[in-house]
Amino acid sequence: MRAPGLDFKPRMAGKKMWAVTIVADPDKSTTVALLKTLELNAKYMKTDFAGSVVGYANRPGDVLNDAEALAEAEKLFK
């Protein structure tokens, strides 16, 4: 973020940030630290942390069986 000439932090200011991630543990609370870190980064860069979705999957396509995550994802970008 501090590389000369990139102006990354100022360019991110005012934008929205979302987090979409998958865990292989049915206990989705394992993502609390990750989501808090992303939220703090958004605050540091003066972006709007607009929400997150955590899905459960062990194999490709498994997340399609996570009805809760799919419903959250549909609402996330509205």
OpenMM code with the backbone's topology and positions (N, CA, C; nanometers):
from openmm import Vec3, app, unit

residues = "MET ARG ALA PRO GLY LEU ASP PHE LYS PRO ARG MET ALA GLY LYS LYS MET TRP ALA VAL THR ILE VAL ALA ASP PRO ASP LYS SER THR THR VAL ALA LEU LEU LYS THR LEU GLU LEU ASN ALA LYS TYR MET LYS THR ASP PHE ALA GLY SER VAL VAL GLY TYR ALA ASN ARG PRO GLY ASP VAL LEU ASN ASP ALA GLU ALA LEU ALA GLU ALA GLU LYS LEU PHE LYS".split()
positions = [
    Vec3(0.0804, -0.1190, 0.0000),
    Vec3(0.0000, 0.0000, 0.0000),
    Vec3(0.0848, 0.1256, 0.0000),
    Vec3(0.2117, 0.1100, 0.0259),
    Vec3(0.2972, 0.2292, 0.0341),
    Vec3(0.3915, 0.2421, -0.0844),
    Vec3(0.3754, 0.1598, -0.1864),
    Vec3(0.4637, 0.1671, -0.3025),
    Vec3(0.4467, 0.3027, -0.3705),
    Vec3(0.5579, 0.3713, -0.3930),
    Vec3(0.5495, 0.5042, -0.4559),
    Vec3(0.4790, 0.4976, -0.5921),
    Vec3(0.3934, 0.5952, -0.6143),
    Vec3(0.3273, 0.6064, -0.7431),
    Vec3(0.1994, 0.5259, -0.7585),
    Vec3(0.1744, 0.4310, -0.6695),
    Vec3(0.0532, 0.3503, -0.6829),
    Vec3(-0.0691, 0.4168, -0.6215),
    Vec3(-0.0496, 0.4927, -0.5165),
    Vec3(-0.1593, 0.5624, -0.4493),
    Vec3(-0.2774, 0.4694, -0.4200),
    Vec3(-0.2463, 0.3484, -0.3766),
    Vec3(-0.3498, 0.2470, -0.3557),
    Vec3(-0.4534, 0.2893, -0.2524),
    Vec3(-0.4066, 0.3343, -0.1372),
    Vec3(-0.5000, 0.3707, -0.0301),
    Vec3(-0.5946, 0.4825, -0.0741),
    Vec3(-0.5457, 0.5923, -0.1308),
    Vec3(-0.6385, 0.6969, -0.1749),
    Vec3(-0.7345, 0.6493, -0.2843),
    Vec3(-0.6897, 0.5614, -0.3711),
    Vec3(-0.7770, 0.5115, -0.4779),
    Vec3(-0.8866, 0.4209, -0.4227),
    Vec3(-0.8629, 0.3567, -0.3104),
    Vec3(-0.9627, 0.2682, -0.2505),
    Vec3(-1.0657, 0.3448, -0.1674),
    Vec3(-1.0308, 0.4631, -0.1227),
    Vec3(-1.1206, 0.5431, -0.0381),
    Vec3(-1.2551, 0.5637, -0.1078),
    Vec3(-1.3613, 0.5415, -0.0326),
    Vec3(-1.4956, 0.5622, -0.0833),
    Vec3(-1.5554, 0.4449, -0.1589),
    Vec3(-1.4759, 0.3416, -0.1850),
    Vec3(-1.5275, 0.2237, -0.2545),
    Vec3(-1.5888, 0.1265, -0.1548),
    Vec3(-1.6549, 0.0234, -0.2055),
    Vec3(-1.7129, -0.0800, -0.1192),
    Vec3(-1.6278, -0.2059, -0.1247),
    Vec3(-1.6245, -0.2761, -0.0125),
    Vec3(-1.5511, -0.4020, -0.0034),
    Vec3(-1.6466, -0.5092, 0.0488),
    Vec3(-1.6454, -0.6228, -0.0157),
    Vec3(-1.7214, -0.7388, 0.0291),
    Vec3(-1.6254, -0.8540, 0.0509),
    Vec3(-1.6627, -0.9475, 0.1354),
    Vec3(-1.5837, -1.0684, 0.1561),
    Vec3(-1.6720, -1.1886, 0.1219),
    Vec3(-1.6202, -1.2742, 0.0360),
    Vec3(-1.6883, -1.3986, 0.0007),
    Vec3(-1.5848, -1.5084, 0.0173),
    Vec3(-1.6132, -1.6031, 0.1073),
    Vec3(-1.5150, -1.7073, 0.1349),
    Vec3(-1.5846, -1.8398, 0.1648),
    Vec3(-1.5070, -1.9447, 0.1592),
    Vec3(-1.5547, -2.0809, 0.1848),
    Vec3(-1.4699, -2.1405, 0.2968),
    Vec3(-1.5338, -2.2185, 0.3837),
    Vec3(-1.4616, -2.2931, 0.4858),
    Vec3(-1.4966, -2.4403, 0.4743),
    Vec3(-1.4045, -2.5243, 0.5162),
    Vec3(-1.4269, -2.6690, 0.5128),
    Vec3(-1.4712, -2.7223, 0.6484),
    Vec3(-1.5035, -2.6311, 0.7384),
    Vec3(-1.5488, -2.6678, 0.8718),
    Vec3(-1.6946, -2.6229, 0.8848),
    Vec3(-1.7845, -2.7118, 0.9218),
    Vec3(-1.9242, -2.6698, 0.9357),
    Vec3(-1.9435, -2.5532, 1.0326),
    Vec3(-1.8491, -2.5360, 1.1249),
    Vec3(-1.8527, -2.4251, 1.2194),
    Vec3(-1.7955, -2.3010, 1.1511),
    Vec3(-1.8826, -2.2189, 1.0976),
    Vec3(-1.8387, -2.1018, 1.0219),
    Vec3(-1.7769, -1.9933, 1.1100),
    Vec3(-1.7858, -2.0097, 1.2408),
    Vec3(-1.7255, -1.9097, 1.3297),
    Vec3(-1.5733, -1.9088, 1.3179),
    Vec3(-1.5175, -2.0071, 1.2510),
    Vec3(-1.3724, -2.0092, 1.2310),
    Vec3(-1.3265, -1.8941, 1.1425),
    Vec3(-1.4192, -1.8244, 1.0781),
    Vec3(-1.3824, -1.7127, 0.9905),
    Vec3(-1.3892, -1.5773, 1.0596),
    Vec3(-1.4221, -1.5748, 1.1873),
    Vec3(-1.4385, -1.4476, 1.2586),
    Vec3(-1.3126, -1.3617, 1.2485),
    Vec3(-1.1958, -1.4184, 1.2706),
    Vec3(-1.0714, -1.3411, 1.2659),
    Vec3(-1.0454, -1.2871, 1.1254),
    Vec3(-1.0680, -1.3685, 1.0239),
    Vec3(-1.0495, -1.3239, 0.8858),
    Vec3(-1.1408, -1.2058, 0.8550),
    Vec3(-1.2690, -1.2195, 0.8871),
    Vec3(-1.3647, -1.1143, 0.8558),
    Vec3(-1.3353, -0.9864, 0.9335),
    Vec3(-1.2940, -0.9991, 1.0582),
    Vec3(-1.2591, -0.8804, 1.1373),
    Vec3(-1.1363, -0.8115, 1.0782),
    Vec3(-1.0386, -0.8883, 1.0329),
    Vec3(-0.9195, -0.8316, 0.9699),
    Vec3(-0.9570, -0.7540, 0.8437),
    Vec3(-1.0442, -0.8111, 0.7619),
    Vec3(-1.0879, -0.7422, 0.6402),
    Vec3(-1.1662, -0.6157, 0.6736),
    Vec3(-1.2486, -0.6234, 0.7771),
    Vec3(-1.3248, -0.5061, 0.8201),
    Vec3(-1.2314, -0.3945, 0.8667),
    Vec3(-1.1290, -0.4296, 0.9427),
    Vec3(-1.0331, -0.3301, 0.9895),
    Vec3(-0.9523, -0.2714, 0.8740),
    Vec3(-0.9180, -0.3547, 0.7758),
    Vec3(-0.8475, -0.3050, 0.6574),
    Vec3(-0.9347, -0.2059, 0.5807),
    Vec3(-1.0629, -0.2375, 0.5692),
    Vec3(-1.1550, -0.1473, 0.5006),
    Vec3(-1.1607, -0.0129, 0.5730),
    Vec3(-1.1667, -0.0186, 0.7052),
    Vec3(-1.1708, 0.1051, 0.7833),
    Vec3(-1.0428, 0.1862, 0.7623),
    Vec3(-0.9286, 0.1187, 0.7635),
    Vec3(-0.7995, 0.1846, 0.7429),
    Vec3(-0.7939, 0.2532, 0.6065),
    Vec3(-0.8482, 0.1874, 0.5052),
    Vec3(-0.8434, 0.2429, 0.3695),
    Vec3(-0.9626, 0.3347, 0.3399),
    Vec3(-1.0471, 0.3570, 0.4410),
    Vec3(-1.1656, 0.4421, 0.4269),
    Vec3(-1.2603, 0.3904, 0.3185),
    Vec3(-1.2755, 0.2577, 0.3160),
    Vec3(-1.3733, 0.1951, 0.2279),
    Vec3(-1.4908, 0.1482, 0.3126),
    Vec3(-1.6001, 0.1200, 0.2476),
    Vec3(-1.7204, 0.0718, 0.3153),
    Vec3(-1.7184, -0.0807, 0.3139),
    Vec3(-1.7070, -0.1433, 0.4312),
    Vec3(-1.7154, -0.2895, 0.4389),
    Vec3(-1.8632, -0.3239, 0.4309),
    Vec3(-1.9075, -0.3672, 0.3142),
    Vec3(-2.0499, -0.3815, 0.2833),
    Vec3(-2.1083, -0.5180, 0.3179),
    Vec3(-2.0296, -0.6072, 0.3745),
    Vec3(-2.0833, -0.7355, 0.4173),
    Vec3(-1.9992, -0.8536, 0.3735),
    Vec3(-2.0438, -0.9703, 0.4169),
    Vec3(-1.9683, -1.0914, 0.3865),
    Vec3(-2.0617, -1.2111, 0.3740),
    Vec3(-2.0117, -1.3114, 0.3058),
    Vec3(-2.0804, -1.4404, 0.2944),
    Vec3(-1.9766, -1.5478, 0.3197),
    Vec3(-2.0113, -1.6426, 0.4052),
    Vec3(-1.9244, -1.7572, 0.4326),
    Vec3(-2.0012, -1.8825, 0.3945),
    Vec3(-1.9456, -1.9570, 0.3022),
    Vec3(-2.0075, -2.0819, 0.2601),
    Vec3(-1.9317, -2.2007, 0.3150),
    Vec3(-1.9970, -2.3145, 0.3181),
    Vec3(-1.9344, -2.4388, 0.3650),
    Vec3(-1.9179, -2.5315, 0.2458),
    Vec3(-1.7971, -2.5843, 0.2279),
    Vec3(-1.7710, -2.6786, 0.1187),
    Vec3(-1.6429, -2.7559, 0.1463),
    Vec3(-1.6408, -2.8793, 0.1027),
    Vec3(-1.5204, -2.9619, 0.1094),
    Vec3(-1.4684, -2.9973, -0.0289),
    Vec3(-1.5563, -2.9973, -0.1264),
    Vec3(-1.5189, -3.0348, -0.2630),
    Vec3(-1.5794, -2.9345, -0.3609),
    Vec3(-1.5249, -2.9261, -0.4803),
    Vec3(-1.5817, -2.8341, -0.5789),
    Vec3(-1.7323, -2.8574, -0.5945),
    Vec3(-1.8061, -2.7499, -0.5917),
    Vec3(-1.9508, -2.7575, -0.6088),
    Vec3(-2.0286, -2.7764, -0.4805),
    Vec3(-1.9627, -2.8167, -0.3713),
    Vec3(-2.0321, -2.8394, -0.2439),
    Vec3(-2.1065, -2.7166, -0.1938),
    Vec3(-2.0542, -2.5990, -0.2204),
    Vec3(-2.1166, -2.4774, -0.1684),
    Vec3(-2.2592, -2.4613, -0.2216),
    Vec3(-2.2890, -2.5231, -0.3332),
    Vec3(-2.4245, -2.5155, -0.3883),
    Vec3(-2.5265, -2.5846, -0.2988),
    Vec3(-2.4797, -2.6650, -0.2037),
    Vec3(-2.5676, -2.7304, -0.1068),
    Vec3(-2.5868, -2.6479, 0.0202),
    Vec3(-2.5174, -2.5359, 0.0297),
    Vec3(-2.5276, -2.4491, 0.1471),
    Vec3(-2.6344, -2.3429, 0.1194),
    Vec3(-2.7597, -2.3771, 0.1470),
    Vec3(-2.8727, -2.2887, 0.1168),
    Vec3(-2.8608, -2.1547, 0.1892),
    Vec3(-2.8128, -2.1575, 0.3112),
    Vec3(-2.7991, -2.0331, 0.3878),
    Vec3(-2.7005, -1.9380, 0.3200),
    Vec3(-2.5851, -1.9901, 0.2795),
    Vec3(-2.4840, -1.9067, 0.2134),
    Vec3(-2.5356, -1.8544, 0.0794),
    Vec3(-2.6062, -1.9370, 0.0059),
    Vec3(-2.6605, -1.8935, -0.1228),
    Vec3(-2.7622, -1.7812, -0.1043),
    Vec3(-2.8454, -1.7915, -0.0023),
    Vec3(-2.9442, -1.6870, 0.0255),
    Vec3(-2.8739, -1.5570, 0.0669),
    Vec3(-2.7697, -1.5684, 0.1480),
    Vec3(-2.6936, -1.4504, 0.1896),
    Vec3(-2.6256, -1.3860, 0.0695),
    Vec3(-2.5727, -1.4675, -0.0197),
    Vec3(-2.5045, -1.4158, -0.1380),
    Vec3(-2.6010, -1.3386, -0.2282),
    Vec3(-2.7216, -1.3868, -0.2387),
    Vec3(-2.8211, -1.3165, -0.3219),
    Vec3(-2.8500, -1.1779, -0.2672),
    Vec3(-2.8506, -1.1631, -0.1347),
    Vec3(-2.8795, -1.0343, -0.0715),
    Vec3(-2.7581, -0.9419, -0.0672),
    Vec3(-2.6398, -0.9989, -0.0743),
    Vec3(-2.5168, -0.9231, -0.0497),
    Vec3(-2.4988, -0.8048, -0.1434),
    Vec3(-2.5225, -0.8222, -0.2706),
    Vec3(-2.4922, -0.7164, -0.3659),
    Vec3(-2.6147, -0.6324, -0.4045),
    Vec3(-2.7265, -0.6493, -0.3338),
    Vec3(-2.8466, -0.5704, -0.3640),
    Vec3(-2.8445, -0.4402, -0.2880),
] * unit.nanometer
topology = app.Topology()
chain = topology.addChain("A")
for resn in residues:
    res = topology.addResidue(resn, chain)
    for name in ("N", "CA", "C"):
        topology.addAtom(name, app.Element.getBySymbol(name[0]), res)
